[in-house]
């Protein structure tokens, strides 16, 4: 179940939601699932250590609406702002989208808005 997180100081809401994310860095290509996402960044799990300040290429495939099979692709660049050991194995990384076109950012915001209370 997706949930919107308002409990922090962020300007843009985060969606606690798992969606496929492709993270590419230093010749490695990771397929993962987001733990949460906003139009400014994402938090996800990967199997290899990637240090903070590493530049990333990001691909997301967002459903047009919840549970829809049709998806739109969001492509941007990001940077790792935090890396944490996961006790279950692997690492959790926080990624800031530092090079994203406004139209791509808007697509993420539209998707998150589908889950906001009306």
Secondary structure, 3 states (H helix, E strand, C coil): CCEEECCCCCCCCEEECCCEEEEEECCEEEEEEEEEEECCEEEEEECCCCCCCCEEEEEEEEECCCCCCCEEEEEEEEEEEEEEECCCCCEEEEEEEEECCHHHHHHHHHHHHCCCCC
